[in-house]
Amino acid sequence: MLKINTRDSEVRRKGRILAVFILGILGSGIGLAGFNLVQGHQEQTIPNGVFLSLIVGLFMLNRLGYVSIAAILTTTTMTVGPVVFLSQQDLAETYIVMCVPVFVASFLIVPWAGLAVGAIVVLGTLVLGEASITYVSLFVFATVSVIVYFVANTVDSAYRENRYRALHDSLTDLPNRSLFTNRLAEAVERSSKQRLSYGVLFIDLDNFKVINDSLGHTAGDELLVVIARRLLSCLRPADTPARLGGDEFAVVLDGIADIDDVIKVSDRIHKVVQAPVQLGVRQVYISTSIGIALGKANEADPTTLLRNADVALYEAKKEGKGRSKVFDWSMYSRARKRLELENELRLAIEQEQLSLYYQPMMRLSTGKVACIEALVRWEHPERGLIYPEEFIPLAEETDLIIPLGHWVMQNACRQAREWTRLGSDGSPLVLSVNVSVKQFQHPDFVGAVEKILRDTGLDVSRLQLEITETVVTENVEYAAGLLKDLKRLGVQLAIDDFGQGYSSLGALRTFSLDNLKIDKTFVAGLGKNAQDTSIVQLVIDLAHSLDMKAIAEGVESAEQLILLQQMGSDLAQGYYFAKPLAVEAAAALFADSPQWLVRRRDPLDSGQPGSYLDARRLPES
């Protein structure tokens, strides 16, 4: 009965209050009409009928959502009605009823409307002489009107302030998710009525976490405020920007012609946001990734549009930083598959459907196994063996990489502890484990490594952690401190895929590293591409100059390994020696103690390069 047909929560609140007032008046009117009938006052039947019909009409008007109009008409009816339907004596005796329209006008229209009603009543009774009211009554009435005004004004101000806080972000003062959803719903409704298009932008700041972690949350908050102001400068007054939480923003572009209009706004946002920002004494640069969804009349609901823009944002971030992508339905299909795979991966971690494979690294000075790298595989019950490139990126995105990485390190260390024998070259066999970006950035990463080593009993010196170059170059100061903590723990450290990132020589010198692993893309070009060959030689020399060992990845031919030995590489790893092996095959490898030897080439010999001796082929796993 108190349902009000409007999306505006404030109008709906006032409408419900007004409905209660109207129902109260209606009840009183019905009671009075009944009393008149019982008393035999037939002359009041028509006025009572007119009055009750009017009140019912006001109730229906309010219910349809025309709350302001209904409030004004209700106030007018209650102000004029007594003068019309009551005699002068009755009006004088029931003068207190005139306070009711003052309350209605003050609380449901605007606070000063009650004073206006009070002035009209006083004018009608005192000046026009419609009823004999005493001055005491007028004073009481005026006092009540003034008090009601101040109370209504205070309540209205408090309500508006609380409502504003509830619908706006406290940091940036932009609309929050709740208000954004309402505005988007309104845009959808207008679109269906006016046949207009509208756009939704889902915006995410690239590498915001790095700024938060390195400069502190205060600097991060300052950056968000600056971005919010810049975002507003790119939009029309009719558009609605919002901060959805964290470093996520969204925009509703209302009444646009086509997708080109949305793309123009997106390009403008990219350009404005990427300008340098001064945070204290530091100048920082930030970029944004933007997902775009276009809505047309009767084509989508608000939830679907926001989801589509979020899906497009994911695709944009996959392509790199500072990109925009427009949603298409193939993205949704991929998102559904990704969600299914995420749920299955979560279950796989819980049910331990994962397995570890091990790939050996050979010491080129002896030709024997010196290290093994642990690599995770997913034994899917329906799809069979799934390789890391299919599920590791997904694990990184969803934070499943934290429990997954912990499981890999713990089980690999436990297995390495069981292989208590020495490496095949007489030195302790070293276990190498890859570390993801989110593992490396986790605040308790060092403590987690220490606990795993303690629980598994593996000697600290037999664990090597491989960290990609891009991970340590994102935040050099943080990386340098964490690597020193790990080094103090006693583990070995290696930079994986060296050459893909942009490490500076100064940064490398500050890192406490043991090994550099040369990216396999350069190793693949050995002897074929002069630039790749020069780069490999440069990395080997760099590693040695920094008192590190050089490890070549992706060795697939004898020729590559011969060149690597001649260049001075310390270790090599690749399919030429062995593919990643299951536990049983890896154990057989150690038991067999294979040796890959290269006959050193005499400098004066102009014949063919040296060849392998005893290059054994292992059964594929």
JOJO-V633797 format. One record per residue. N is the residue number from 1. SS is DSSP state (2 for helix, 1 for strand, 0 for the rest). OMEGA is omega in whole degrees, -180 to 180 (* if undefined). D_LAST is the distance of its C-alpha to the last C-alpha in whole Angstrom. Layout:
BEGIN
N & SS & OMEGA & D_LAST
N & SS & OMEGA & D_LAST
END
This chain:
BEGIN
1 & 0 & -178 & 72
2 & 0 & 180 & 71
3 & 0 & 180 & 68
4 & 0 & -174 & 69
5 & 0 & 177 & 67
6 & 0 & 178 & 66
7 & 0 & -177 & 63
8 & 0 & -176 & 65
9 & 2 & 180 & 64
10 & 2 & 178 & 68
11 & 2 & 179 & 70
12 & 2 & 179 & 68
13 & 2 & 180 & 69
14 & 2 & 179 & 73
15 & 2 & 179 & 73
16 & 2 & 177 & 72
17 & 2 & 180 & 75
18 & 2 & 179 & 77
19 & 2 & 178 & 77
20 & 2 & 178 & 78
21 & 2 & -177 & 81
22 & 2 & 178 & 82
23 & 2 & 177 & 81
24 & 2 & 178 & 83
25 & 2 & -180 & 86
26 & 2 & 179 & 85
27 & 2 & 179 & 86
28 & 2 & -180 & 89
29 & 2 & 178 & 90
30 & 2 & 178 & 90
31 & 2 & 180 & 92
32 & 2 & 179 & 95
33 & 2 & 178 & 95
34 & 2 & 179 & 95
35 & 2 & 179 & 98
36 & 2 & 179 & 100
37 & 2 & 180 & 100
38 & 2 & -178 & 101
39 & 2 & 178 & 103
40 & 0 & 178 & 105
41 & 0 & -175 & 104
42 & 2 & -178 & 103
43 & 2 & -180 & 104
44 & 2 & -175 & 101
45 & 2 & -178 & 99
46 & 2 & 177 & 98
47 & 2 & 179 & 97
48 & 2 & 179 & 95
49 & 2 & 178 & 93
50 & 2 & -179 & 93
51 & 2 & -179 & 91
52 & 2 & 178 & 89
53 & 2 & 178 & 88
54 & 2 & -179 & 87
55 & 2 & 178 & 85
56 & 2 & 177 & 83
57 & 2 & 178 & 83
58 & 2 & 179 & 82
59 & 2 & -179 & 79
60 & 2 & 178 & 77
61 & 2 & 178 & 77
62 & 2 & -179 & 76
63 & 2 & 179 & 73
64 & 0 & 177 & 72
65 & 0 & 178 & 71
66 & 0 & -170 & 75
67 & 2 & -178 & 75
68 & 2 & 180 & 77
69 & 2 & 179 & 80
70 & 2 & 180 & 80
71 & 2 & 179 & 80
72 & 2 & -180 & 83
73 & 2 & 178 & 85
74 & 2 & 178 & 85
75 & 2 & 179 & 86
76 & 2 & -180 & 89
77 & 2 & -178 & 90
78 & 2 & 179 & 90
79 & 2 & -176 & 92
80 & 2 & -175 & 94
81 & 2 & -180 & 94
82 & 2 & -180 & 97
83 & 2 & -177 & 99
84 & 2 & -169 & 99
85 & 2 & -179 & 99
86 & 0 & 175 & 101
87 & 0 & -180 & 104
88 & 2 & -180 & 105
89 & 2 & 179 & 106
90 & 2 & -180 & 103
91 & 2 & 179 & 101
92 & 2 & -178 & 103
93 & 2 & -177 & 102
94 & 0 & -176 & 98
95 & 2 & -177 & 98
96 & 2 & 180 & 95
97 & 2 & -180 & 93
98 & 2 & 175 & 93
99 & 2 & -177 & 90
100 & 2 & 178 & 88
101 & 2 & 175 & 87
102 & 2 & 178 & 87
103 & 2 & -178 & 84
104 & 2 & -178 & 83
105 & 2 & -176 & 83
106 & 2 & -173 & 82
107 & 2 & -173 & 79
108 & 2 & 175 & 78
109 & 0 & 171 & 79
110 & 0 & -176 & 80
111 & 2 & -177 & 81
112 & 2 & 180 & 84
113 & 2 & 178 & 85
114 & 2 & 177 & 86
115 & 2 & 179 & 89
116 & 2 & 178 & 90
117 & 2 & 179 & 90
118 & 2 & 180 & 92
119 & 2 & 180 & 95
120 & 2 & -180 & 95
121 & 2 & -180 & 96
122 & 2 & 178 & 99
123 & 2 & -177 & 100
124 & 2 & -176 & 100
125 & 2 & -175 & 102
126 & 2 & -174 & 104
127 & 2 & -177 & 105
128 & 0 & 175 & 105
129 & 0 & 180 & 107
130 & 0 & 179 & 105
131 & 0 & -180 & 105
132 & 0 & -178 & 107
133 & 0 & 179 & 105
134 & 0 & 179 & 106
135 & 2 & 177 & 105
136 & 2 & 179 & 103
137 & 2 & 178 & 101
138 & 2 & 180 & 100
139 & 2 & 178 & 99
140 & 2 & -180 & 97
141 & 2 & 180 & 95
142 & 2 & 179 & 95
143 & 2 & 178 & 93
144 & 2 & -179 & 91
145 & 2 & -180 & 90
146 & 2 & 180 & 89
147 & 2 & 180 & 87
148 & 2 & 179 & 85
149 & 2 & -177 & 85
150 & 2 & 179 & 83
151 & 2 & -179 & 81
152 & 2 & 180 & 80
153 & 2 & 179 & 79
154 & 2 & 180 & 77
155 & 2 & -179 & 75
156 & 2 & 179 & 74
157 & 2 & 180 & 73
158 & 2 & -180 & 71
159 & 2 & -179 & 70
160 & 2 & 179 & 69
161 & 2 & 179 & 68
162 & 2 & 180 & 65
163 & 2 & 179 & 64
164 & 2 & 179 & 63
165 & 2 & -178 & 61
166 & 2 & -174 & 59
167 & 2 & -179 & 59
168 & 1 & 178 & 58
169 & 0 & -175 & 56
170 & 0 & -178 & 57
171 & 0 & -173 & 56
172 & 0 & -177 & 56
173 & 0 & 174 & 59
174 & 0 & 172 & 57
175 & 1 & 178 & 57
176 & 0 & -175 & 54
177 & 2 & -178 & 51
178 & 2 & 180 & 54
179 & 2 & 178 & 57
180 & 2 & 179 & 54
181 & 2 & 178 & 53
182 & 2 & -180 & 57
183 & 2 & 178 & 57
184 & 2 & 178 & 55
185 & 2 & 177 & 56
186 & 2 & 178 & 59
187 & 2 & 178 & 58
188 & 2 & -179 & 56
189 & 2 & 178 & 60
190 & 2 & -180 & 62
191 & 2 & -179 & 59
192 & 2 & -179 & 60
193 & 2 & -173 & 64
194 & 2 & 180 & 64
195 & 0 & 179 & 61
196 & 0 & 175 & 60
197 & 1 & 177 & 56
198 & 1 & -177 & 55
199 & 1 & 176 & 52
200 & 1 & 175 & 49
201 & 1 & 174 & 48
202 & 1 & -169 & 45
203 & 1 & 179 & 45
204 & 1 & 179 & 43
205 & 1 & -179 & 43
206 & 0 & 175 & 40
207 & 0 & 177 & 39
208 & 2 & -179 & 42
209 & 2 & 180 & 41
210 & 2 & 179 & 40
211 & 2 & 178 & 44
212 & 2 & -176 & 45
213 & 2 & -175 & 43
214 & 2 & -176 & 44
215 & 2 & 178 & 48
216 & 0 & -176 & 48
217 & 2 & 178 & 49
218 & 2 & 177 & 52
219 & 2 & 178 & 51
220 & 2 & 178 & 49
221 & 2 & 178 & 52
222 & 2 & 180 & 54
223 & 2 & 179 & 51
224 & 2 & 178 & 51
225 & 2 & 179 & 55
226 & 2 & -180 & 55
227 & 2 & 179 & 52
228 & 2 & 179 & 54
229 & 2 & -180 & 58
230 & 2 & 178 & 56
231 & 2 & 179 & 54
232 & 2 & -178 & 58
233 & 2 & -178 & 59
234 & 0 & -170 & 57
235 & 0 & 174 & 58
236 & 0 & 177 & 61
237 & 0 & -178 & 63
238 & 0 & -179 & 62
239 & 0 & -179 & 59
240 & 1 & 171 & 57
241 & 1 & 180 & 55
242 & 1 & 170 & 53
243 & 1 & -176 & 51
244 & 1 & -179 & 48
245 & 1 & 179 & 47
246 & 0 & 179 & 45
247 & 0 & -180 & 45
248 & 1 & 177 & 45
249 & 1 & 177 & 48
250 & 1 & -179 & 49
251 & 1 & 169 & 52
252 & 1 & 175 & 54
253 & 1 & -173 & 55
254 & 1 & 174 & 58
255 & 1 & -179 & 60
256 & 1 & -177 & 58
257 & 0 & -178 & 58
258 & 0 & -176 & 55
259 & 2 & 179 & 51
260 & 2 & 177 & 53
261 & 2 & 180 & 55
262 & 2 & -179 & 52
263 & 2 & 178 & 50
264 & 2 & 178 & 53
265 & 2 & 179 & 53
266 & 2 & 179 & 49
267 & 2 & 179 & 50
268 & 2 & 179 & 53
269 & 2 & 178 & 51
270 & 2 & -175 & 49
271 & 2 & -176 & 51
272 & 2 & -175 & 53
273 & 2 & -174 & 51
274 & 0 & 174 & 49
275 & 0 & -177 & 52
276 & 0 & 179 & 52
277 & 1 & 179 & 53
278 & 1 & 177 & 55
279 & 1 & -176 & 54
280 & 0 & 180 & 57
281 & 0 & -177 & 56
282 & 1 & 174 & 53
283 & 1 & -177 & 52
284 & 1 & 178 & 49
285 & 0 & -178 & 48
286 & 0 & 175 & 46
287 & 0 & -178 & 44
288 & 1 & 169 & 44
289 & 1 & -173 & 41
290 & 1 & 172 & 43
291 & 1 & -174 & 42
292 & 1 & 174 & 45
293 & 1 & 180 & 46
294 & 1 & 178 & 49
295 & 1 & 177 & 51
296 & 0 & -176 & 54
297 & 0 & 175 & 56
298 & 0 & -177 & 55
299 & 0 & -176 & 51
300 & 0 & 175 & 50
301 & 0 & -176 & 51
302 & 2 & -178 & 50
303 & 2 & 180 & 47
304 & 2 & -180 & 45
305 & 2 & -180 & 47
306 & 2 & 177 & 46
307 & 2 & -180 & 42
308 & 2 & 178 & 42
309 & 2 & 178 & 43
310 & 2 & 177 & 40
311 & 2 & 179 & 38
312 & 2 & 177 & 39
313 & 2 & 178 & 39
314 & 2 & 180 & 35
315 & 2 & 179 & 35
316 & 2 & -179 & 37
317 & 2 & 177 & 35
318 & 2 & -177 & 32
319 & 0 & 179 & 34
320 & 0 & -177 & 35
321 & 0 & 175 & 38
322 & 0 & -178 & 42
323 & 0 & 172 & 41
324 & 1 & 176 & 42
325 & 1 & 177 & 41
326 & 1 & -177 & 43
327 & 0 & 165 & 41
328 & 0 & -170 & 40
329 & 2 & 174 & 39
330 & 2 & 176 & 36
331 & 2 & -179 & 35
332 & 2 & 179 & 36
333 & 2 & 178 & 33
334 & 2 & 179 & 31
335 & 2 & 178 & 32
336 & 2 & 179 & 32
337 & 2 & 180 & 28
338 & 2 & 178 & 28
339 & 2 & 178 & 30
340 & 2 & -180 & 28
341 & 2 & 178 & 25
342 & 2 & 180 & 26
343 & 2 & 180 & 28
344 & 2 & 179 & 24
345 & 2 & 178 & 23
346 & 2 & 178 & 25
347 & 2 & -179 & 25
348 & 2 & 179 & 21
349 & 2 & -179 & 22
350 & 2 & -176 & 25
351 & 2 & 177 & 23
352 & 0 & 173 & 20
353 & 0 & -178 & 17
354 & 1 & 177 & 15
355 & 1 & -179 & 13
356 & 1 & 173 & 12
357 & 1 & -175 & 9
358 & 1 & 178 & 10
359 & 1 & -176 & 11
360 & 1 & 169 & 14
361 & 1 & -177 & 17
362 & 1 & 173 & 19
363 & 1 & -172 & 23
364 & 0 & 179 & 24
365 & 0 & -179 & 27
366 & 0 & -177 & 25
367 & 0 & -177 & 22
368 & 1 & -179 & 20
369 & 1 & 179 & 18
370 & 1 & -174 & 21
371 & 1 & 174 & 19
372 & 1 & 177 & 16
373 & 1 & 179 & 15
374 & 1 & -179 & 14
375 & 1 & -175 & 13
376 & 1 & 174 & 14
377 & 1 & -179 & 12
378 & 1 & 178 & 14
379 & 1 & -177 & 13
380 & 1 & -176 & 16
381 & 0 & -179 & 18
382 & 0 & -175 & 19
383 & 0 & 179 & 17
384 & 1 & -176 & 14
385 & 1 & 178 & 11
386 & 1 & -175 & 14
387 & 0 & -173 & 13
388 & 2 & -177 & 16
389 & 2 & 179 & 18
390 & 2 & -174 & 19
391 & 2 & 179 & 20
392 & 2 & 176 & 21
393 & 2 & 178 & 24
394 & 2 & 178 & 25
395 & 2 & 178 & 25
396 & 2 & -176 & 27
397 & 2 & -171 & 29
398 & 2 & -179 & 30
399 & 0 & 174 & 30
400 & 2 & -180 & 27
401 & 2 & -180 & 25
402 & 2 & 177 & 27
403 & 2 & 179 & 26
404 & 2 & 179 & 22
405 & 2 & 178 & 23
406 & 2 & 179 & 24
407 & 2 & -179 & 22
408 & 2 & -177 & 19
409 & 2 & -178 & 21
410 & 2 & -178 & 23
411 & 2 & 177 & 19
412 & 2 & 178 & 18
413 & 2 & 178 & 21
414 & 2 & 179 & 21
415 & 2 & 179 & 18
416 & 2 & 178 & 19
417 & 2 & 178 & 22
418 & 2 & 175 & 21
419 & 0 & -174 & 19
420 & 0 & -180 & 23
421 & 0 & -180 & 23
422 & 0 & 174 & 23
423 & 0 & -174 & 21
424 & 0 & 177 & 21
425 & 0 & 176 & 24
426 & 0 & 179 & 26
427 & 0 & -180 & 26
428 & 0 & 179 & 25
429 & 0 & -178 & 21
430 & 1 & 176 & 22
431 & 1 & 179 & 20
432 & 1 & -178 & 20
433 & 1 & 179 & 20
434 & 1 & 180 & 21
435 & 1 & -179 & 24
436 & 0 & 179 & 25
437 & 2 & -175 & 29
438 & 2 & 173 & 30
439 & 2 & -177 & 29
440 & 2 & -178 & 31
441 & 2 & -179 & 34
442 & 0 & -174 & 34
443 & 0 & -177 & 37
444 & 0 & -176 & 35
445 & 2 & -179 & 32
446 & 2 & 178 & 33
447 & 2 & 179 & 34
448 & 2 & 178 & 31
449 & 2 & -179 & 29
450 & 2 & -180 & 32
451 & 2 & 179 & 32
452 & 2 & 179 & 28
453 & 2 & 179 & 28
454 & 2 & -178 & 31
455 & 2 & -177 & 29
456 & 2 & -180 & 26
457 & 0 & 179 & 28
458 & 0 & 178 & 26
459 & 0 & -175 & 28
460 & 2 & -176 & 29
461 & 2 & -178 & 29
462 & 2 & 178 & 25
463 & 1 & 174 & 24
464 & 1 & 178 & 24
465 & 1 & 179 & 25
466 & 1 & -178 & 24
467 & 1 & -178 & 26
468 & 1 & -177 & 27
469 & 2 & -178 & 30
470 & 2 & -180 & 31
471 & 2 & -175 & 31
472 & 2 & -179 & 33
473 & 2 & 178 & 36
474 & 2 & 180 & 37
475 & 0 & -171 & 39
476 & 2 & -178 & 39
477 & 2 & 179 & 42
478 & 2 & -178 & 39
479 & 2 & -179 & 36
480 & 2 & 179 & 38
481 & 2 & -179 & 40
482 & 2 & 179 & 36
483 & 2 & 177 & 35
484 & 2 & 178 & 37
485 & 2 & 178 & 37
486 & 2 & 180 & 33
487 & 2 & 177 & 34
488 & 2 & 177 & 37
489 & 2 & 177 & 35
490 & 0 & -179 & 33
491 & 0 & 174 & 29
492 & 1 & -176 & 28
493 & 1 & 180 & 28
494 & 1 & 171 & 27
495 & 1 & -179 & 27
496 & 1 & 176 & 24
497 & 1 & -178 & 25
498 & 1 & -178 & 28
499 & 0 & 179 & 30
500 & 0 & -177 & 29
501 & 0 & -176 & 32
502 & 0 & -180 & 36
503 & 0 & 174 & 36
504 & 0 & 179 & 39
505 & 2 & 179 & 40
506 & 2 & 180 & 42
507 & 2 & 179 & 40
508 & 2 & -178 & 37
509 & 2 & -179 & 40
510 & 2 & -179 & 40
511 & 0 & 178 & 37
512 & 0 & -174 & 36
513 & 0 & 177 & 32
514 & 0 & -174 & 30
515 & 1 & 169 & 28
516 & 1 & 178 & 28
517 & 1 & -177 & 24
518 & 1 & -178 & 25
519 & 0 & -173 & 24
520 & 2 & 178 & 22
521 & 2 & 177 & 24
522 & 2 & 179 & 27
523 & 2 & -180 & 24
524 & 0 & -178 & 23
525 & 0 & -179 & 27
526 & 0 & 178 & 28
527 & 0 & -179 & 30
528 & 0 & -176 & 30
529 & 0 & -175 & 32
530 & 2 & -180 & 35
531 & 2 & 179 & 35
532 & 2 & 180 & 31
533 & 2 & 180 & 32
534 & 2 & -180 & 35
535 & 2 & 179 & 33
536 & 2 & 179 & 30
537 & 2 & 180 & 33
538 & 2 & -180 & 35
539 & 2 & 178 & 32
540 & 2 & 180 & 31
541 & 2 & 179 & 35
542 & 2 & 180 & 36
543 & 2 & -179 & 33
544 & 2 & -180 & 35
545 & 2 & 178 & 38
546 & 0 & 178 & 37
547 & 0 & 175 & 36
548 & 0 & 174 & 32
549 & 1 & 178 & 29
550 & 1 & 179 & 28
551 & 1 & -180 & 24
552 & 1 & 178 & 23
553 & 0 & 171 & 20
554 & 0 & 178 & 18
555 & 0 & -176 & 18
556 & 0 & 180 & 17
557 & 0 & 178 & 20
558 & 2 & -179 & 22
559 & 2 & 179 & 25
560 & 2 & -177 & 24
561 & 2 & 177 & 23
562 & 2 & 179 & 26
563 & 2 & 180 & 28
564 & 2 & 179 & 27
565 & 2 & 179 & 28
566 & 2 & 180 & 31
567 & 2 & 178 & 32
568 & 0 & 177 & 31
569 & 0 & -176 & 28
570 & 0 & -179 & 27
571 & 1 & 179 & 23
572 & 1 & -177 & 20
573 & 0 & 178 & 17
574 & 0 & -177 & 15
575 & 0 & 179 & 12
576 & 0 & 178 & 14
577 & 0 & -179 & 13
578 & 0 & 169 & 10
579 & 0 & 175 & 8
580 & 0 & -172 & 7
581 & 1 & 172 & 6
582 & 0 & -174 & 6
583 & 2 & -177 & 10
584 & 2 & -180 & 9
585 & 2 & 178 & 7
586 & 2 & 177 & 10
587 & 2 & 178 & 13
588 & 2 & 178 & 12
589 & 2 & -179 & 12
590 & 2 & -179 & 15
591 & 2 & -177 & 17
592 & 2 & -179 & 16
593 & 0 & -179 & 18
594 & 0 & 179 & 17
595 & 0 & 177 & 20
596 & 0 & -176 & 20
597 & 1 & 175 & 24
598 & 1 & 177 & 26
599 & 0 & -177 & 30
600 & 0 & -176 & 32
601 & 0 & 177 & 34
602 & 0 & -178 & 38
603 & 0 & -178 & 40
604 & 0 & -178 & 42
605 & 0 & -180 & 40
606 & 0 & -179 & 40
607 & 0 & -178 & 37
608 & 0 & 177 & 34
609 & 0 & 180 & 31
610 & 0 & -178 & 30
611 & 0 & -179 & 26
612 & 1 & 170 & 23
613 & 1 & 176 & 24
614 & 0 & 176 & 21
615 & 0 & -171 & 18
616 & 0 & 176 & 15
617 & 0 & -180 & 12
618 & 0 & 177 & 9
619 & 0 & 179 & 6
620 & 0 & -180 & 4
621 & 0 & * & 0
END
